[in-house]
Amino acid sequence: MLVLTRKSNQSIMIGDDIEVSVLSIMGEKVRIGIQAPRDIPVFRKEVYLEIQQERAAEAAAKGGVRAEVDAALANLKNSV
């Protein structure tokens, strides 16, 4: 992990397209701004993890349906 120290109104760049700026510091809270291209999703980590869990559950559900369809097709082939 890279650790950087920035003051209010200072920024860091990630690649050529993403700028992370420290907007203000109020006690233990830091307000940051992220400027990135629209095609790059930006989420708070807890939201990102929630999205990943939902995607994994959807993939598991689709995998279960796919296995049932494959089994039904195999049974159909065996009975012909």
Order of alpha helices (4+ residues) and beta strands (2+ residues): beta-beta-beta-alpha
